Amino acid sequence: MIGLGIMGSGREPDESIAAGAGRSRMLEVRGPMIEIIAAFARSAGAATPLFSATAPLYTAAVRMGRGGEDTAAVHAVIERMKPSR
C-alpha cells in the first residue's frame, strides 16, 4: 500500500482501492460462495489450509457491508482485529 502513495493521504487503503479502478466483484462473488467452496473441497477430500485461514476474513468483510468492494476490503477486517493501544 505504501507504494501506491495511499498512506498519509487521510484515506484508508481499502477505501482508496474500492473507490477507484481497483474495484472488482471478487469479494461480492466469493463472499456468498464461501460455504459452497468449503463444501466442495470437503467432498473432494481436498486440503485447503489457505482457504480455511482466509474464509472467516471474507465472511466478516461481507457482514461488515463490504461485499461490493474489492478483496482488499479484508484489510478493514484485519484492522478491526488489531488490539487497541
N, C-alpha and C positions, 0 to 999 in steps of 0.2 A: 504494500500500500504506500509506503514511503516513496517508492519510485514513481508513483502516479502523482506525487505532489499534493496529496489529499491531506496528509497530516498537517495540522496547524491552520487549516483552511476554515475551521469553525464548523465543518460538516462532518458527520460520521462517515467513515469509509463506505459502509453499506448503503447509506443514503445517496452518496455521490454516484456509486455504480448503478443502483437501481433507477436513478433519475435520468441516466444517460444511455448511451449506446450499448452499455454492458448489460442492460436488462434482457433477460431471456425468460422463457416459460419453464425452464427446467425445474425449479422448485415447485411451481404451480402444478406441473405434471407429476413429478416424483413424489411430492408430499402425500397425496391421496393414494398413491400406489405402493407405499411402504409395506403395508400388510400383504398385498398381492405378491410383491417381490419376495418378501420373507417366506411366505407360504410355498412359493415355487421353489425357492432354494432348499427349504426343508424337505419338500417332496423329492427333490433330485439328490438329496443327501450331500449337497454342496456346502463346503465350509466357507463362510462369509465373514471373516473377522473384521474387515474394514467396514462392511455394510452394517454389521451388528454394532460397531462402535459409533457410527455416524447417524444411524436411523433415528435415535432419540433427538438429535440436534435438528434434523429436518422436520420431525414431527412437532417439536417445540416451536420452530420458526413458523410453521403453518398455524399453530394455535395462537401465536402472537399476532396473527393477521398479516403475515408477510408472505403468504402463499403466492402472490402475484409478482414477487421480486425474484431477482437472480439468486443463485445458490449462495452468493456471498451474504445473503440475509442470515445465514447461520452465524455470522460474525456477531450479530446482535444478541443471539442466544448465548454465545460464549462470553460476551461482555457482561451479561446479567449473571453469569455463573461466577464471575470473579468476586472474591471476598472483598468487602468494603474495608478500606484502610482507616 
